[in-house]
């Protein structure tokens, strides 16, 4: 999963980034992805998303 390109939502706007970590929430076991943004938004250069709940679109690996 690391290194995959993904579109994520930041403040309602789609942003492209790279998955840098994949882990699970300790209490619920939900999957979590840390995505480093190509173009930081303000002081946010990395976001953590739950791909089961949050909008995440992976680029195809053609």
N, C-alpha and C positions, 0 to 999 in steps of 0.2 A: 504494500500500500504506500510505503514511503516513496517519495519522488513522483507520485502521480499528480497530474495537473487537475485542478478542480476550480469550479466557479462556486463561490459562496456569497451569501448576502451579508453586507455590512451596512447598517443603518438603512436597510431597504434597497440598497443599490448592489447590483452584481459586481463582484470583484474576482479577478483571476489570481490564483496562487498555487503553491506547491505544498503537498502534504509532507510535513517534516517529522511527525510522530503519530503513532496509532496506539491507543490505550483503551482502558475500560474504566468507567466510574466505579469507585470502590464500593459504594453501598448498593447500587442498582445493577451493576454489570453492563450498563449501556455502553456501546462503543463511542469513542471520542476521537476526533481527528484534529490535530493542530495544523493549521494551514498558514504558511508564511505568504503574505500578500506581495504581489509584484510591485504594486504602487500603494504604499502605506496611506492610510486615511487618518489625517491628523497625527496623533502619536501612536496609532494602532498599526503595528506591522505584522501581527500574528493573531489569529482568532482560533478558538476551540469550538468545534461544532459536533453535534450528534447527528450523524447522517440518517438516523431513523426518524428524526423529528425536524431538523433544520433543512432548509433548501440547499442541497449540494448536487452539482452536476459535474460529473467527471468527463474530461475530454477523452475522445476515443484514442486508442493506441493502434493506429493504422500501420 
